[in-house]
Amino acid sequence: MTVHDNAVPAIDCVDFVRLVDDLVDSDPQQWGPIVAKHLDECPPCLVYLQQMLDLKILLSHVFDGERLSEEHIAGVINTIHSLRRGEH
């Protein structure tokens, strides 16, 4: 576990989940101390982020030799997020 400076603001899980779409499309080295602090302090959010990263990789290899476009992958992930928020 990393010790974080008390000056690093905390975010709650709801705000973190809203960031996940952007996080899966960005370099983890650029996530910053707020995200790092939350991931260190909240194992369920770390698992959720890892699942979304894995899903992105799996969706890019759905069909033999055929890849889904970034647009299609984003559409699937956005649909999952909408269902989790109850927006059917």
C-alpha positions in Angstrom: 0.0 0.0 0.0 1.3 3.5 -0.9 1.2 6.2 1.7 -0.4 9.3 0.2 0.0 12.9 1.2 -3.0 14.2 3.1 -3.1 17.1 0.6 -4.3 14.6 -2.1 -8.1 14.9 -2.2 -10.2 11.8 -1.9 -12.9 10.9 -4.4 -15.8 8.6 -3.7 -16.7 5.4 -5.7 -19.4 7.1 -7.7 -17.1 9.7 -9.0 -14.4 7.1 -9.7 -16.8 4.9 -11.7 -17.6 8.0 -13.8 -13.9 8.2 -14.6 -13.4 4.6 -15.7 -14.3 5.2 -19.3 -11.5 7.8 -19.6 -9.1 5.6 -17.5 -9.4 2.6 -19.8 -8.4 4.7 -22.7 -5.5 6.5 -21.1 -2.0 5.7 -20.0 -1.9 4.5 -16.3 1.2 6.7 -15.8 -1.0 9.7 -16.4 -3.8 8.9 -14.0 -2.4 11.0 -11.2 -2.4 10.9 -7.4 -6.2 11.2 -6.9 -6.8 8.0 -8.9 -3.8 6.2 -7.3 -5.0 7.1 -3.8 -8.5 5.8 -4.5 -7.3 2.6 -6.1 -5.0 1.9 -3.1 -7.8 2.6 -0.6 -10.7 0.9 -2.5 -10.1 -2.7 -3.6 -13.6 -3.1 -5.2 -12.9 -0.1 -7.5 -9.5 -1.6 -8.4 -11.3 -4.9 -9.4 -13.9 -3.0 -11.4 -11.2 -1.0 -13.3 -9.3 -4.2 -14.0 -12.5 -5.9 -15.3 -13.1 -3.0 -17.6 -9.5 -3.1 -18.9 -9.8 -6.8 -19.4 -13.2 -6.4 -21.2 -11.7 -3.9 -23.6 -8.9 -6.3 -24.5 -11.4 -9.2 -24.9 -13.8 -7.2 -27.0 -10.9 -6.3 -29.4 -10.5 -10.0 -30.1 -14.1 -11.2 -30.2 -14.0 -12.8 -33.6 -11.2 -15.0 -35.1 -8.9 -12.6 -36.9 -11.4 -9.8 -36.8 -11.2 -6.9 -34.4 -14.0 -4.6 -33.1 -13.3 -1.0 -33.7 -12.7 1.4 -30.8 -16.1 2.9 -31.5 -17.8 -0.5 -31.0 -15.8 -1.3 -27.9 -16.8 2.1 -26.4 -20.4 1.4 -27.3 -20.4 -1.9 -25.4 -18.7 -0.3 -22.3 -21.1 2.6 -22.4 -24.1 0.2 -22.6 -22.7 -1.7 -19.5 -22.4 1.6 -17.6 -25.9 2.6 -18.6 -27.3 -0.7 -17.4 -25.5 -0.4 -14.1 -27.0 3.1 -13.6 -30.4 1.8 -14.4 -30.8 3.6 -17.7 -32.3 0.8 -19.8 
